Amino acid sequence: MHLKDVKAPADLKDLSYEELGALAGEIRDELVSTVAQRGGHLASNLGVVELTMALHRVFDLPEDQIVFDVGHQSYVHKLLTGRYALFHTLRSFGGLSGFPKRNESEYDVFETGHSSTAISAALGLARARDYMGRKNAVIALVGDGALTGGMCYEALNDAGNAHTRLIVILNDNEMSIAPNVGALSRHLTDIRASKGWTSTKKKVKSGLFNIPVIGEPIYKMMDWLKDTVKSAFVDEDGFFTALGFHYYGPIDGHDLKSMEHTLRLAKEFDGPAVIHVLTRKGHGYDKAEEKPEMFHGTPPFYVETGGLRKASKLPSFGKVMARELVDMAREDKRIVTITAAMPGGTGLNVFQKEFPDRMLDVGIAEEHAVTMAAGMAAGGMKPYFAVYATFFQRSFDQMIHDVCMQKLPVTFLLDRAGLVGEDGATHHGVYDLASTLPVPNLTVLAPRDLNELRLMMRWTQHHDAPCVIRYGRKSIDLGEKYPCKDFVPGKWEVMEQGADCALLAVGSMVVEALETRAQLAQLGIDAAVINCSSVKPMDEDMLRSLADKPIVTMEEHVLTGGFGSAVSAFCVGEEIPGPVLSFGIQDTFVQHGRRDQLMKYLGLEPEQMAKRICHVLESKRGIKHE
Ligand SMILES: Cc1ncc(C[n+]2csc(CCOP(=O)(O)OP(=O)(O)O)c2C)c(N)n1
């Protein structure tokens, strides 16, 4: 049977191990060729090919339910659940999502994207099953990286005492995106080394070989028993058993037979169970095995060389931020940086190279990162927490309660603010302004380009209070035409004068506003463009001075609670006219696709915005433009 013929998990059940081996090869080829075209999470999926096949063979999906933690490793599951024909559309606008989606398939029982939720969700499904009187199995597939997230411990603590059937599969590849961190990761390494199935096997073997005459033949005859021996003999791991789980493992996650055997044992077990599976990230594609971090989430690449198809000419915001921090840290010993398991993505690996002792990777623990930063700030340090805007959502309470209320000098560097593109709804960073603007003591900034970010970073060094700087995935340099001279909080920059209206833009939307201005000029409208990089405090004097002009706000963020809302609220308070139009994201979860496609879908392309502005000006003022 070929991959194209697999329409449902049941199709795998009667295949021989030889056929399954061939199928695993086809799956890997499909993963590599599709991700090479579309970009995506390659290394994690290559690592779970056999594990996913085993799950689909042992359990009866969709009655039995699997929750994928983060969900970035669900491609193999998609291929085996009737989505092969659409797989070439992966992560494209209108195509298959790179994460589990309930509206995509009945086999996707729970949506994920942010880490460490699977055990909680699976426990919820298991409890629902019990209440509803069903008998199905519920499985949470969790990586060792995800296990650094605090929610996992809340869930394990609850599940271990819940008296219900639940299977947690710990997919341990020793990697988060970067090498995994923390004490539990060290503990897992210890289990691998000291209680590994190999050593258990060796113990059994040497024991039997010490029995004269019959020992060796018995050992040979016991081939079929080995798996049972493995499971039974190593169920003594302290951590999971202390929490009330039955522990199986560790088992080789690329050995289909032994995995199926253990899964069957766990399926029969009447209580919470953990299966510790060892896999290799990138398995089967040498480039990904060599560089699992690079191929964790990759843009399109060439299969033969592993090189990227399109290299960006500009450095990322994150890199520029980190370089600036390196310079600042040389003269300021208080500066320390923090990442929640994303040293590469945030750019902090640049800082880490220079100051390995002053870059702290706390694991996928955004809540802890913020309160820990608050503690460091209270102790006299100057912490910078670099994090993707979407993951900073986790830290909402800590930001308010632990940092801002005490006015501690922690700087939050929010990368990937705005639309991230192909990762879709779970990853767009479009709620950060709504969650930071209402918070007292917090300065909120959004640079219009790399040059302004440099100035802002310098400014933070002497700012003795909390601050947020948000910037997007797309690098922008307006330097030549619009050199950046100065950054002063509470002051906005008039980039272009204009008599008919003023476009007030934040961050990534400044460049779009300049383009909109050009489009408006063709329609006979002369628009000013104002860079509102100091989102809070706003430039209140400038807003008052614009009272006689129609103003339009632009932000890559949801409209409710964002920049436009804040400007409107100010104008109401001052009894001056508010914005005639606010551009941003409507009350909807934006799906995946290229950023330019999503901007068009949302009516945020300069040409679309110019037309709407023109229309509104006509109707408001009775001006007729051609
Ligand atoms: C709350 C949150 N923070 C950060 C991330 C980014 N992220 C995605 S996958 C990943 C590493 C996950 O490692 P692991 O669970 O071991 O899975 P693997 O890819 O190694 O299979 C991280 C940090 C995220 N998805 N959610």
Ligand as a Chemical Component Dictionary entry (heavy atoms), coordinates in Angstrom:
data_LIG
# 
_chem_comp.id                   LIG 
_chem_comp.type                 NON-POLYMER 
_chem_comp.pdbx_formal_charge   1 
_chem_comp.three_letter_code    LIG 
# 
loop_
_chem_comp_atom.comp_id 
_chem_comp_atom.atom_id 
_chem_comp_atom.alt_atom_id 
_chem_comp_atom.type_symbol 
_chem_comp_atom.charge 
_chem_comp_atom.model_Cartn_x 
_chem_comp_atom.model_Cartn_y 
_chem_comp_atom.model_Cartn_z 
_chem_comp_atom.pdbx_ordinal 
LIG C1  C1  C 0 3.717  29.019 24.824 1  
LIG C2  C2  C 0 4.657  28.715 23.687 2  
LIG N1  N1  N 0 5.918  29.191 23.719 3  
LIG C3  C3  C 0 6.757  28.931 22.707 4  
LIG C4  C4  C 0 6.362  28.179 21.650 5  
LIG C5  C5  C 0 7.299  27.948 20.483 6  
LIG N2  N2  N 1 7.629  26.543 20.321 7  
LIG C6  C6  C 0 7.026  25.766 19.418 8  
LIG S1  S1  S 0 7.553  24.210 19.444 9  
LIG C7  C7  C 0 8.641  24.532 20.669 10 
LIG C8  C8  C 0 9.537  23.454 21.179 11 
LIG C9  C9  C 0 8.767  22.259 21.539 12 
LIG O1  O1  O 0 9.641  21.239 21.891 13 
LIG P1  P1  P 0 9.062  19.774 22.102 14 
LIG O2  O2  O 0 7.793  19.872 22.840 15 
LIG O3  O3  O 0 10.132 18.958 22.706 16 
LIG O4  O4  O 0 8.706  19.297 20.658 17 
LIG P2  P2  P 0 9.697  18.825 19.487 18 
LIG O5  O5  O 0 9.599  19.887 18.437 19 
LIG O6  O6  O 0 11.072 18.692 20.031 20 
LIG O7  O7  O 0 9.133  17.556 19.020 21 
LIG C10 C10 C 0 8.578  25.865 21.055 22 
LIG C11 C11 C 0 9.421  26.500 22.082 23 
LIG C12 C12 C 0 5.036  27.714 21.638 24 
LIG N3  N3  N 0 4.551  27.002 20.632 25 
LIG N4  N4  N 0 4.212  27.981 22.669 26 
# 
loop_
_chem_comp_bond.comp_id 
_chem_comp_bond.atom_id_1 
_chem_comp_bond.atom_id_2 
_chem_comp_bond.value_order 
_chem_comp_bond.pdbx_ordinal 
LIG C1  C2  SING 1  
LIG C2  N1  SING 2  
LIG C2  N4  DOUB 3  
LIG N1  C3  DOUB 4  
LIG C3  C4  SING 5  
LIG C4  C5  SING 6  
LIG C4  C12 DOUB 7  
LIG C5  N2  SING 8  
LIG N2  C6  DOUB 9  
LIG N2  C10 SING 10 
LIG C6  S1  SING 11 
LIG S1  C7  SING 12 
LIG C7  C8  SING 13 
LIG C7  C10 DOUB 14 
LIG C8  C9  SING 15 
LIG C9  O1  SING 16 
LIG O1  P1  SING 17 
LIG P1  O2  DOUB 18 
LIG P1  O3  SING 19 
LIG P1  O4  SING 20 
LIG O4  P2  SING 21 
LIG P2  O5  DOUB 22 
LIG P2  O6  SING 23 
LIG P2  O7  SING 24 
LIG C10 C11 SING 25 
LIG C12 N3  SING 26 
LIG C12 N4  SING 27 
# 
